[in-house]
Amino acid sequence: QVQLVESGGGLVQPGGSLSVSCVASGSIFRISGMGWYRQVPGQERELVASITRGGKTNYADSVKGRFTISRDIAKNTVYLQMNSLKPEDTAAYYCNAHQERPVESDYWGKGTQVTVSS
């Protein structure tokens, strides 16, 4: 089992910046990759950014050039730095950890709200 706890988020004006963090605990040695997803009520959860165990990153087209995912292995923490925020970035942001072996599984945090509004 893997436990994920997000922090950060909040209210920010358009054009502003915000950072969210996710601390992983438990069977973290089984994690093959981590990522951030977001969800707006009534819509499906969508991938925002991900990072593999090897450090390869991937971003949704809508956030490329504005968001940066990074990690601190020593702290078991993944970060999402969000710059040039837009109202359409408003959503609940969820941390995800993916496990491939011995059983493919996905673990989720409880989410943190990001609201971009003037």
Protein Blocks (a to p, Z undefined) as FASTA:
>chain_A
ZZdddeeeddddehiacddddddehjlllpgbdcdddddehiacddfbdcdfkopacddf
klgokaccdddfklopacdddehiafklgccdddddddfbfbdcddddebjaddddZZ
